[in-house]
C-alpha cells in the first residue's frame, strides 16, 4: 500500500476512534445525569413522605377541647415525632389567631406566602391575646399601651376570659378572643443538603372541632444552591 494511502487509513482510524470516544463519553455523561436525577427524585419522594407523615401526626396535637387556647398547651410545644435516618425533621404549630387578621374576599386561603405576620381569617375571628405578640397586637390596631399591658400581665397558663384579662373593658376594635380554631402546621425535612417544607393551614370545625385542611403548600429548598427537581 502506498505511503499516502497508509496515512489516510491511519487518519480514518483515528477519526473513528475519536468519534467513538466522544459518543461513549456522551453516553456516560447522560447515564450519570440520569442516575443523579433518579437519586434526586427518590430523595424528593422520601422527603415528601416525611413531611406528610409529620403533618398527619401534628393534626392529632391540635387543641380539640373548647375553651382558651394558650402557649402552655401541648400543641404549642411539639417536637418532631421521630428522627429520620440520615436526615432532619422539624415540626412547628402556630395559632393563626395570634396573627393580625386581614380578611380576604371569599377567603381563598388562611395565609399567603407574601407575609408571615398576618392571617386571612373570617372577619369574626378574634385576635387571641393568649398567643399574640406585641407586633401582632399593634398591627391589628390595639393601642400600644394596652398591648403591652396585656402581655405583661398574661399568666403563664394564659387568660381564661377577656373579662379576666381586661376587666370587661375590651375595645371594640380589633375583635379580641382568648381562643382559636385556626392553626398552621409547618413540617420541614432535609436530607443530603436538600429539603422540603410543608405548610398546612387547618380550621377546627365549630362543633366537632375536627381539623379540616384549608390550604397546603409544599416548598422545596436547597442548602447547596443546586437545582432541585
Backbone as a ProteinNet text record, in pm:
[ID]
protein_1_A
[PRIMARY]
XXXXXXXXXXXXXXXXXXXXXXXXXXXXXXXXXXXXXXXXXXXXXXXXXXXXXXXXXXXXXXXXXXXXXXXXXXXXXXXXXXXXXXXXXXXXXXXXXXXXXXXXXXXXXXXXXXXXXXXXXXXXXXXXXXXXXXXXXXXXXXXXXXXXXXXXXXXXXXXXXXXXXXXXXXXXXXXXXXXXXXXXXXXXXXXXXXXXXXXXXXXXXXXXXXXXXXXXXXXXXXXXXXXXX
[TERTIARY]
86.4	0	89.3	62.6	143.1	141.4	248.8	264.5	148.5	104.6	-1.7	-133.6	-156.3	-280.2	-278.5	-156.9	-147.8	-174.2	-129.9	-153.8	-301.5	-367.7	-512.6	-586.8	-547.9	-613.1	-594.5	-472	-443.8	-529.3	-537.4	-619.5	-765.1	-813.9	-952.7	-977.8	-881.9	-895.8	-898.3	-808.5	-804.5	-935.1	-990	-1116.7	-1229.5	-1232.7	-1337.6	-1323.6	-1197.8	-1176.6	-1214.9	-1181.6	-1217.3	-1368.2	-1436.4	-1581.7	-1643.3	-1586.6	-1637.8	-1618.2	-1501.4	-1475.4	-1571.2	-1598.7	-1692.6	-1831.8	-1873.8	-2006.5	-2013.9	-1907.3	-1904	-1906.4	-1827.2	-1824	-1960.7	-2027.5	-2160.7	-2259.5	-2250.9	-2340.8	-2315.5	-2186.6	-2153.1	-2205.3	-2188.4	-2236.7	-2388.5	-2460.3	-2605.9	-2649.4	-2574.8	-2608.9	-2591.5	-2481.7	-2458.9	-2568.9	-2608.3	-2715.9	-2846.6	-2872.2	-2994.4	-2993.6	-2878.5	-2867.5	-2884.6	-2820.3	-2829.7	-2972.5	-3039.4	-3178.8	-3268.9	-3245	-3325.6	-3304.1	-3179.1	-3149.6	-3219.8	-3218.4	-3288.4	-3438	-3495.2	-3638.5	-3675.4	-3592.4	-3618.4	-3604.2	-3504.3	-3484.1	-3602	-3649.7	-3764.4	-3887.8	-3908.3	-4023.2	-4014.1	-3894.4	-3876	-3903.3	-3854.1	-3876.4	-4025.2	-4094.4	-4238.5	-4312.5	-4272.5	-4336.2	-4312.8	-4192.4	-4162.7	-4253.1	-4263.4	-4340.9	-4491.4	-4538.1	-4680	-4712.1	-4623.9	-4644.5	-4641.2	-4549.8	-4541.1	-4666.6	-4719.1	-4842.8	-4958	-4969.3	-5076.2	-5063.3	-4939.9	-4918.2	-4956.1	-4918.1	-4943.4	-5092.3	-5172.8	-5317.6	-5369.7	-5312.9	-5357	-5314.1	-5223.8	-5176.8	-5255.5	-5340.1	-5416.2	-5514	-5539.2	-5626	-5772.1	-5821.5	-5957.2	-6060.2	-6012.2	-6105.3	-6155.4	-6277.9	-6330.4	-6268.1	-6259.2	-6205.9	-6081.2	-6010.3	-5892	-5785.9	-5717.2	-5601.4	-5480.1	-5383.2	-5269.7	-5137.9	-5030.9	-4898.4	-4838.5	-4903.7	-4852.1	-4914.5	-5003.2	-5067.4	-4975.6	-4997.9	-4907	-4888.8	-4992.4	-4981.2	-4870.6	-4849.1	-4752.3	-4609.2	-4590.8	-4458.5	-4417.9	-4475.6	-4447.9	-4303.6	-4252.8	-4124.4	-4145.7	-4048.9	-4061.7	-4090.8	-4187.2	-4225.3	-4120.7	-4027.1	-3918.8	-3800.4	-3684.4	-3564.3	-3536.8	-3552.2	-3529.5	-3383	-3357.6	-3220.4	-3147.5	-3038.4	-2956.4	-3010.8	-3124.8	-3185.4	-3230	-3304.8	-3357.3	-3504.7	-3578.5	-3721.4	-3758.7	-3829.9	-3876.6	-4027.2	-4097.3	-4241.7	-4275.9	-4351.9	-4396.2	-4545.4	-4618.3	-4760.7	-4779	-4849.5	-4873.1	-5022.7	-5064.1	-5202.7	-5218.1	-5296.4	-5312.9	-5393.6	-5472.2	-5545.4	-5452.4	-5326.6	-5227.1	-5163	-5200.3	-5154.8	-5261.9	-5219.8	-5316.9	-5402.1	-5532.2	-5623.9	-5656.3	-5635.8	-5674.4	-5765.4	-5896.5	-5989.2	-5975.2	-5968.7	-5958.9	-6095.3	-6131	-6259.7	-6275.5	-6381.4	-6405.9	-6320.7	-6226.2	-6137.8	-6076	-5996.1	-5935	-5833.2	-5776.3	-5677.2	-5659.3	-5605.1	-5587	-5459.8	-5357.6	-5233.1	-5182.1	-5082.7	-5020	-4869.2	-4797.4	-4651.4	-4599.2	-4685.6	-4640.1	-4601.3	-4669.3	-4642	-4669.1	-4578.6	-4599.5	-4649.1	-4679.6	-4723.7	-4874.5	-4944	-5089.6	-5153.4	-5282	-5360.9	-5487.4	-5545.3	-5668.5	-5781.1	-5826.9	-5931.8	-6066.9	-6176.5	-6307.5	-6309.9	-6392.3	-6394.4	-6429.6	-6504.6	-6547.1	-6440.1	-6330	-6225.6	-6155.4	-6147.7	-6084.3	-5936	-5861.7	-5718.9	-5701.3	-5631.9	-5613.2	-5504.9	-5545.2	-5448.5	-5362.6	-5393.5	-5309.1	-5188	-5191.6	-5082	-5021	-5087.9	-5039.4	-4922.8	-4827.3	-4717.2	-4747.7	-4656.1	-4676.1	-4694.2	-4611	-4620	-4755	-4803	-4932.9	-5044.9	-5038.9	-5143.4	-5146.6	-5029	-5023.5	-5064.5	-5022.7	-5064.2	-5215.3	-5275.5	-5420.4	-5495.4	-5426	-5490.7	-5508.2	-5449.1	-5460.7	-5366.1	-5411.6	-5328.6	-5201.5	-5085.7	-4958.3	-4957.5	-5011.8	-5010.9	-5093.9	-5211.7	-5297.1	-5230.8	-5167.2	-5099.8	-4989	-4909.3	-4801.1	-4856.9	-4969.1	-5031.3	-5080.9	-5143.5	-5194.2	-5080.8	-4969.7	-4856.6	-4789.1	-4772.3	-4704.4	-4782.6	-4915	-4999.3	-5045.8	-5006	-5055.2	-5000.3	-5088.1	-5040.4	-4969.8	-4889	-4818.1	-4915.9	-5030.6	-5131.5	-5231.4	-5208	-5295.6	-5417.6	-5487.5	-5610.2	-5725.4	-5810.3	-5926.5	-6042.9	-6044.2	-6153.2	-6107.2	-6180.6	-6149.9	-6176.7	-6277.7	-6307.9	-6189.6	-6130.8	-6014.7	-5896.8	-5887.3	-5774.1	-5791.7	-5913.2	-5933.7	-6043.4	-6095.2	-6198.9	-6324.2	-6352.4	-6473.1	-6460.9	-6341.9	-6322.4	-6254.7	-6280.4	-6218.5	-6260.7	-6167.3	-6201.7	-6287.2	-6361.6	-6447.8	-6365.6	-6249.7	-6162.5	-6019.4	-5950.8	-5997.3	-6078.3	-6140.2	-6210.7	-6106.5	-6128.8	-6033.5	-6094.5	-6006.9	-6051.2	-5942.8	-5977.8	-5878	-5868.5	-5931	-5933.2	-5905	-5906.5	-5879.6	-5927.9	-5961.8	-5994	-5908.1	-5802.3	-5721.9	-5573.8	-5511.7	-5373.5	-5295.3	-5165.6	-5075.8	-4972.6	-4957.7	-4856.5	-4745.1	-4621.7	-4507	-4414.1	-4400.2	-4311.6	-4197.9	-4076.2	-3957.7	-3863.4	-3831.6	-3743.5	-3627.9	-3509.2	-3392.5	-3310.5	-3240.5	-3158.5	-3054.2	-2928.8	-2823	-2815.9	-2844	-2833.9	-2955.8	-3057.8	-3180.4	-3298	-3408	-3522.1	-3650.8	-3757.1	-3888.7	-3954.1	-4041	-4120.2	-4267.3	-4346.8	-4490.5	-4560.4	-4633.9	-4708.1	-4856.4	-4922	-5061.3	-5145.4	-5253.1	-5343.4	-5468.8	-5503.7	-5618.7	-5719.9	-5845.8	-5953.4	-6025.6	-6040.8	-6116.2	-6264.7	-6339.6	-6482.1	-6549.1	-6647.8	-6704.4	-6758.5	-6834.4	-6898.8	-6811.5	-6763.6	-6685.1	-6539.4	-6491.5	-6351.6	-6258.5	-6311.8	-6230.4	-6146	-6015.1	-5930.4	-5968.5	-5991.8	-6021.9	-5910.8	-5846.7	-5739.1	-5796.9	-5748.5	-5795.8	-5697.1	-5568.8	-5466.5	-5337.7	-5266.5	-5139.5	-5042.1	-4915.8	-4812.3	-4686	-4629.2	-4504.7	-4395.4	-4294.5	-4190.3	-4054.3	-3991.4	-3857.6	-3750.9	-3643.3	-3528.9	-3400.8	-3291	-3160.6	-3058.6	-2987.1	-2884.4	-2758.5	-2742.1	-2619.7	-2636.6	-2762.4	-2786.2	-2800	-2791.5	-2806.3	-2952.2	-2972.4	-3109.6	-3181.3	-3302.8	-3385.3	-3499.5	-3505.5	-3606.2	-3747.6
-119	0	123	217.2	338.4	410	485.7	555.6	650.4	726	824.6	755.9	635.9	563	512.4	467.4	424	541	659	776.9	809.9	801.2	829.5	726.6	600.8	495.2	517.7	559.3	584.6	701.1	805.3	920.5	879.8	795.4	749.9	671	582.8	504.3	595.9	695.1	788.1	866.8	908.1	981.5	894.8	769.7	677.5	655.5	636.4	615.4	739.2	857	981.2	997	967.7	977.3	877.9	755.9	654.7	697.7	759.4	807	918.5	1010.3	1119.7	1065.9	968.6	910	839	763.2	691.5	787.8	895.5	994.9	1059.7	1088.2	1145.7	1052.3	923.9	824.7	810.6	812.1	803.2	924.4	1042.9	1165	1162.2	1121.5	1112.9	1010.5	899.5	798	853.2	926.2	985.3	1085.1	1168	1263.7	1193	1082.6	1006.1	945.3	888.6	830.6	937.9	1053.1	1162.9	1213.7	1229.3	1274.8	1174.8	1046.8	943.3	946.3	968	975.5	1094.6	1209.6	1328.1	1302.5	1236.3	1210.1	1117.2	1015.1	925.6	1000.1	1087.8	1166.3	1261.3	1323.7	1413.7	1338.4	1218.5	1137.9	1102.7	1067.7	1034.2	1154.2	1271.5	1392.4	1427.2	1413.2	1441.7	1345.9	1221.2	1124.7	1162.4	1211.5	1251.4	1365.7	1470.8	1587.3	1557.9	1474.7	1438.6	1355.2	1264.8	1186.8	1277.4	1374.3	1467.9	1554.3	1595	1673.3	1593.6	1467.3	1382.6	1366.9	1349.6	1338.7	1468.6	1581.3	1711.6	1741.2	1689.6	1710.4	1659.7	1549	1492.9	1573.2	1670.4	1752.8	1882.9	1913.3	2038.1	2034.3	2149.8	2152.3	2123.9	2010.4	1971	2015.9	2058.4	2098.2	2240.5	2266.1	2402.5	2483.3	2612.2	2697.2	2769.7	2830.7	2910.1	2827.9	2891.5	2833.5	2913.9	2847.2	2916.7	2851.6	2923.2	2877.3	2772.8	2746.8	2643.4	2507.4	2499.1	2372.8	2288.4	2156.8	2066.6	2102.5	2152	2180.6	2282.8	2376.2	2484.4	2442	2321.5	2277.8	2147.1	2121	1994.7	1991.2	1871.7	1845.3	1736.8	1720.1	1619.2	1483.1	1409	1280.6	1171.7	1187.2	1089.9	1158.8	1093.9	1144.7	1056.4	1108.6	1025.6	988.6	867.3	819.7	903.4	966	1043.5	1180.7	1218.3	1346.9	1422.2	1530.1	1613.3	1639.8	1652.7	1680.6	1777.3	1884.4	1982.7	2002.2	2017.1	2040.3	2156.8	2251.9	2367.4	2386.8	2417.5	2452.1	2594.7	2675	2815.4	2843.1	2920.9	2967.6	3086.4	3069.1	3177.8	3293.5	3268.5	3377.8	3463.4	3423.1	3505.9	3605.2	3600.4	3698.7	3805.1	3919.7	4021.4	3965.8	3988	3931.6	4033.2	3992.8	4074.3	3988	3990.8	3904.7	3927.6	3817.9	3825	3798.9	3868.1	3843.9	3698.8	3635.6	3496.1	3398.2	3448.2	3363.8	3249.4	3280.3	3173.7	3092.6	3147.8	3075.7	3144.1	3073.3	3131.2	3213.5	3175.2	3251.3	3261.2	3345.5	3360.7	3362.1	3343.7	3347.3	3490.2	3588.7	3727.4	3776.2	3727.4	3776.1	3666.6	3654.9	3560.8	3632.8	3761.8	3841.6	3854.5	3819	3833.2	3701.8	3688.9	3574.1	3625.8	3542.4	3580.2	3492.6	3525.5	3450.3	3516.8	3448.9	3514.7	3643	3736.4	3867.9	3860.3	3755.8	3746.1	3685.5	3636.4	3573.4	3678.4	3651.3	3746.3	3720.6	3826.3	3813.3	3746.5	3634.1	3559.3	3624.9	3690	3762.4	3666.9	3537.8	3439.8	3398.9	3419.7	3376	3489.5	3602	3713.1	3784.4	3826.5	3907	4055	4137	4281.6	4333.3	4286.5	4335	4300.6	4177.6	4136.8	4220.9	4247.8	4329.3	4470.2	4528.6	4664.8	4667.9	4565.2	4557.9	4543.8	4471.6	4452.3	4578.9	4675.3	4801.5	4825.2	4738.3	4756	4867.3	4951.8	5060.9	5004.8	5064.4	5011.3	4990.4	5086.8	5073.1	4953.7	4934.7	4822.4	4690.6	4687.8	4566.4	4527.2	4623.3	4593.6	4547.5	4607.4	4567.5	4423.5	4386.3	4250.3	4148.8	4177.1	4083.9	4078.9	4193.9	4198.3	4122.9	4128.3	4064.9	3925	3876.9	3747.5	3634.4	3554.8	3443.2	3338.5	3255.7	3150.7	3057.1	3032.5	2944.8	3020	3149	3227.4	3279.9	3372.6	3428.9	3331.2	3317.3	3230.1	3295.7	3428.4	3502.6	3645.2	3716.4	3856.9	3939.8	3900.3	3971.8	3964	3844.3	3828.6	3910.5	3925.6	3998.2	4148.7	4195.7	4339.4	4395.7	4314	4363	4407.1	4342.7	4376.8	4501.5	4557.9	4682.4	4661.7	4548.1	4519.7	4623	4672.5	4772.3	4712	4795.4	4747.1	4699.9	4760.9	4724.9	4713.7	4606.9	4492.1	4395.3	4297.5	4193.4	4106.4	4084.4	4006.8	3874.6	3780.6	3649	3588.3	3478.8	3402.4	3260.8	3237.7	3104.9	3114.5	2998.2	2995.3	2863.9	2868.7	2746.4	2734.1	2816.4	2820.2	2801.1	2704.9	2671.2	2640.9	2664.8	2631.7	2530.2	2422.5	2320.9	2338.4	2351.7	2361.7	2243	2157	2040.9	2060.8	2056.8	2082.9	1963.2	1904.6	1787.3	1813.3	1764.3	1781.2	1652.9	1631.8	1512.6	1543.1	1527.4	1548.9	1689.4	1790.1	1928.1	1980.9	1898.6	1942.2	1910.9	1980.7	1955	2010.9	1985.5	2039.9	2088.7	2188.4	2238.4	2232.5	2167.9	2157	2250.6	2347.6	2444.7	2415.7	2377.5	2333.9	2415.7	2474.7	2554.4	2473.4	2467.2	2390	2480.2	2442.5	2505.3	2396.8	2418.2	2324.1	2353.6	2253.6	2273.5	2317	2404.1	2473.6	2378.2	2278.2	2189.7	2070.5	1997.9	1877.5	1907.3	2025.3	2065.1	1965.8	1901.7	1814.1	1899.5	1870.6	1951.8	1933.4	2043.5	2041.7	2116.8	2051.1	2113.5	2218.2	2340.8	2450.7	2489.2	2464.5	2506	2430.8	2397	2324.6	2374.1	2398.8	2442	2359.9	2303.9	2227.7	2309.4	2348.3	2437.7	2368.2	2340	2279.4	2383.1	2339.3	2428.1	2347.1	2415.8	2351.6	2432.4	2366	2434.2	2455.4	2382.3	2393	2484.3	2524.8	2610	2533.5	2400	2321.4	2311.5	2273.2	2259.3	2148.5	2174.1	2072.6	2035.6	1910.9	1873.6	1875.9
0	0	0	-89.3	-94.4	39.1	63.3	190.2	216.9	112.7	136	168.1	113.5	142.8	286.8	331.1	470	564.4	525.8	609.8	618.6	502.2	501.8	585.8	576.5	654.5	803.6	841.9	983.1	1036.1	954.2	994.6	1009.6	914.9	922.2	1050.6	1085	1208.5	1330.4	1330	1443.1	1456.1	1341.1	1342.7	1397.2	1352.1	1400.2	1550	1596.1	1738.5	1820.3	1766.5	1836.2	1845.8	1733.1	1732.3	1830.8	1833.9	1926.1	2071.1	2100.8	2235.8	2275.1	2179.7	2207.3	2235	2154.2	2174	2308.4	2339.7	2467.3	2585.2	2575.6	2683.4	2701.5	2588.3	2596.4	2661.8	2628.1	2687.7	2837.6	2876.9	3018.3	3093.7	3033.4	3097	3112.9	3008	3015.7	3120.2	3128.9	3228.9	3370	3391.4	3522.9	3558.3	3461.2	3485.8	3517.1	3445.4	3468.9	3608.5	3647.2	3781.2	3887.4	3863.7	3960	3970.7	3856	3856.8	3927.3	3902.7	3968.3	4119	4161.3	4304.4	4366.8	4296.4	4345.8	4357.6	4257.9	4260.8	4375.5	4398.6	4511.2	4643.8	4650.1	4770.5	4793.5	4686	4697.3	4743.9	4691.6	4732.5	4880.3	4926.1	5066.3	5155.8	5114.7	5193.7	5200.6	5087.5	5087.3	5180.3	5181.9	5271.5	5416.9	5446.4	5584	5628.9	5546.6	5590.9	5591.8	5500.7	5502.3	5626	5663.3	5785.2	5907.9	5907.9	6019.5	6027.4	5912.6	5911.6	5971.9	5932.1	5984.1	6135.8	6183.2	6327.6	6398	6339	6402.6	6414.9	6322.3	6334.1	6468.1	6512.7	6639.8	6760.4	6741	6851.5	6864.5	6766.9	6772.2	6889	6952.2	7070.8	7033.7	7076.3	7041.6	7144.6	7261.2	7364.6	7339.5	7384.1	7377.2	7490.7	7471.6	7576.6	7531.9	7626	7591	7519.5	7427.6	7358.2	7401	7463.1	7523.2	7481.6	7505.7	7464.3	7557.9	7671.5	7761	7732.7	7633.2	7598.7	7510.5	7506.2	7432.1	7285.4	7218	7074.7	7045.9	7140.5	7117.9	7148	7202.3	7243.8	7176.7	7059.9	6991.2	6941.2	6929.1	6865.9	6761.9	6674.8	6569.7	6632.1	6577.5	6637.2	6622.5	6531.1	6514.3	6445.9	6451.7	6385.9	6264.9	6142.8	6023.9	6008.5	5965.1	5947.5	5843.3	5883.9	5792	5758.9	5813	5779.5	5902.8	5878.7	5986.3	5962.6	6071.5	6063.9	6175.1	6138.4	6235.4	6216.8	6326.7	6322.7	6415.8	6364.2	6442.3	6417.6	6524	6511.9	6560.6	6482.8	6517.5	6519.2	6617.2	6623.8	6529.3	6423.8	6327.2	6383.1	6487.1	6551.4	6635.6	6647.9	6713.4	6618.6	6489.5	6391.3	6371.5	6320.7	6282.2	6168.1	6174.9	6076.4	5967.7	5844.3	5728	5640.6	5667.6	5591.7	5441.8	5367.6	5221.6	5161.1	5053.6	4988.4	4947.3	4994.3	4958.8	5036.1	5117.4	5198.7	5117.6	5012	4932.8	5010.6	5114.5	5193.3	5327.2	5423.9	5556.6	5565.9	5491.3	5490	5347.2	5327.8	5196.5	5214.5	5103.2	5108.1	5122	5097.2	5096.7	5236.3	5339.7	5474	5575.6	5671	5781	5905.5	5892.7	6007.3	6014.7	5907	5905.1	5864.3	5895.4	5854.3	5787	5701.9	5631.4	5684	5804	5870.6	5845.8	5879.5	5869.7	5952.5	5912.5	5976.4	6124.4	6163.1	6302.5	6392.6	6334.3	6414.8	6500.3	6629.4	6719.6	6735	6762.1	6788.8	6924.9	6927	7051	7134.8	7243.5	7325.6	7407.9	7404.7	7473.5	7391.6	7261.3	7174.7	7092.3	7083.7	7001.6	7070.1	6988	7038	7024.4	7072	7069.6	6927.4	6834.1	6696.3	6635.3	6660.2	6604.9	6662.6	6791.2	6854.8	6797.4	6778.8	6725.7	6579	6501.9	6361.9	6351	6445.3	6443.8	6481.9	6542.2	6576.7	6724.5	6807.7	6952.1	6996.5	7088.5	7138.7	7200.6	7173.4	7224.1	7375.3	7450.9	7596.9	7640.7	7580.1	7615.4	7575.6	7459.2	7414.2	7511.1	7553.2	7647.3	7781.9	7823.7	7949.3	7943.4	7830.4	7814.3	7823.5	7756.5	7756.3	7892.6	7956.8	8086.6	8193.2	8187.4	8289.1	8249.9	8133.1	8085.4	8172.3	8233.3	8315.4	8229.8	8294.3	8221.9	8152.9	8214.8	8157	8069.5	8046.3	7959.9	8033	7967.3	8023.3	8001.7	8103.1	8090.2	8020.9	8019	7955.6	7930.5	7847.1	7823.3	7947.7	8022.3	8146.4	8241.9	8251.6	8339.2	8289.4	8158.2	8100.9	8108.8	8082.7	8066	8155.6	8244.5	8333.6	8260.2	8147.8	8072.6	7988.7	7978.9	7905.5	7770	7707.1	7577.7	7474.2	7394.3	7292.4	7181.5	7113.9	7005.3	6886.5	6865.1	6753.4	6804.4	6774.4	6697.5	6783.6	6718.3	6791.7	6863.1	6992.4	7070.7	7115.8	7151.3	7195.2	7282.7	7349.6	7424.2	7367.9	7252.2	7193.5	7043.6	6977.1	6833.5	6774.6	6644	6568.9	6443.6	6431.7	6310.3	6344.8	6279.7	6312	6184.4	6193	6082.8	6130.9	6054.2	6080.9	5978.3	6024.9	5935.4	5963.1	5864.6	5874.5	5775	5823.9	5740.7	5751.6	5638.2	5635.7	5540.4	5575.7	5489.8	5489.6	5378.2	5360.2	5253.5	5287.5	5189.7	5134.2	5216.1	5170.8	5098.9	5081	5014.5	5104.5	5083.6	5170.1	5115	5189.2	5155.9	5284.4	5269.2	5381	5341.4	5424.4	5401.6	5498.6	5443.7	5524.4	5506.9	5616.1	5610.2	5707.4	5656.6	5738.4	5769	5898.2	5942.7	6013.8	6000.1	6077.2	6155.8	6286.3	6367.6	6347.8	6307.3	6284	6413.2	6399.6	6515.3	6621.5	6582.5	6679.6	6717.2	6618	6645.9	6676.7	6635.6	6646.7	6576.9	6475.2	6390.9	6297.8	6284.8	6196.7	6049.8	5982.2	5839.3	5766.2	5669.4	5593	5499.7	5510.9	5426.4	5318.1	5341.9	5244.6	5273.5	5166.5	5181.5	5075.8	5116.1	5022.4	5048.6	4942.9	4952.5	4885.7	4962	4913.2	4920.4	4805.5	4807.9	4838.5	4897.9	4919.9	4908.7	4885.3	4872.4	4948.7	5037.4	5114.4	5032.9	4923.5	4843.3	4722.5	4692.9	4578.1	4447.8	4452.9	4331.6	4291.4	4166.1	4116.7	4189.5	4227.2	4294.3	4201.8	4154.8	4053.2	4108.3
[MASK]
+++++++++++++++++++++++++++++++++++++++++++++++++++++++++++++++++++++++++++++++++++++++++++++++++++++++++++++++++++++++++++++++++++++++++++++++++++++++++++++++++++++++++++++++++++++++++++++++++++++++++++++++++++++++++++++++++++++

